[in-house]
């Protein structure tokens, strides 16, 4: 092949193919012409009309004209818009659903979490910020911190701790209050040698405040202040998302902030006010889904199909979760925190709260699966617009099977990692697998994991089928109507392979 004309300007990017004739790229008869060479035609990308379609200057057409071998616009930018008829059908489904979500938010919107008298137990206590200003080593006996070894046996945890206190050195920490009306006030606290958290000079800590206690016992250290390292880590995360995702990354962070706002100002206060946890979770999760998906992926038919797939999967998770939580007699009241919630607000349905947690916890992974499957089907259709819905479904489900395997494994390992200390405790007790699984604490996590995983598995074929039906029906509706000039409509030509022009047989 000989180039007879040099480009009049340096190409801004390497050529995508080699024309073999006037306006070639998909022509069946190769012939040398002035369009041969790396120069791109003004209509590159397969746009219809002048510079596209079959007219002159086509970048991927069949008519004569100087142009590049073939266009690649199908692999870049947003998906081609669907027909007006399909947009109306999708809108007829989603607009009433979105309206119902808005009505639910308005009706159930709380005025804030109801107040109560603090119990001083667990998280339900007043806290202030403080700083460790000085740490001195002292003899445990001199500060009455030593204990007697129970029955002289040092093999037990209690005996070993008592021995360390009797023979070791304790730490006397001076702590300064940094917030509240008592700012600048100091108090001392004894740190045992076997205590898991040792205090260091200059360390920021969180102290609990009990106003009804004697003055010298009103404050006590409860935890380390981790705000700075956590804020720095969050900043690194946000920076990484923006650098890699650019505008999409920014929109994802905004959607994440909106999700936290809905969780903080709607879901949690509404449940505390006595609203049904399941109804609150469904409305809140639906609002998060609509805002996050459309904000991150745009207002398009592709995103709408992902929303429909997510909605159907959440419905399945709700039905399965409700049935099996009742059947397994799970109360949702299995630890100190849930017991404290039930004690403060006895009207809260704890089993409903458990189901609400299953729905909200599954939503994030569901979004990932449904968006990925919808995008895969859309790209398959763009690559081969002649493929019917069955072919699209088969190709998409092959992609989905790989996704299923990785996502289910991720869910199981995430729950196992969170419950690792509990599982270790059962291992120490040498309990059988059946005994461990039958305990409510573990059974709750098993039901949560399996119900969520079933919903994730079901979301793949459901979303793939919806996407395949939408794009294939759209091709049939619009095949007989010429696309307007400049429109990014699906093209009926397959991309050339290997730089050689080749006409697809229809």
Secondary structure by P-SEA (a helix, b strand, c coil): ccccccccccccccccbbbcccccccccbbbbcccccccccccccccccccccccccccccccccccccccccccccccccccaaaaaaaaaccaaaaaaaaaaaaaaccccccccccccccccbbbbbbbbcbbbbbccccccccccccccccccaaaaaaaaaacbbbbbbbbbbcccccccccbbbbbcccccccccccccbbbbbbcccccccccccccccaaaaaaaaaaaaaaaaaaaaaaaaaaaaaaaaaaaaaaaccaaaaaaacccaaaaaaaaaaaaaaaaaaaaccccaaaaaaaaaaaaaaaaaaaaaaaaaaaacccccccaaaaaaaaaccccaaaaaaaaaaaaaaaaaaaaaaaaaaaaaaaaaaacccccaaaaaaaaaaaaaaaaaaaaaaaaaaaaaaaaaaaaaaaaacccaaaaaacaaaaaaaaaaaaaaaaaaaaaaaaaaaaaaaaaaaaaaccccccccccccccccccccccbbbbbcc
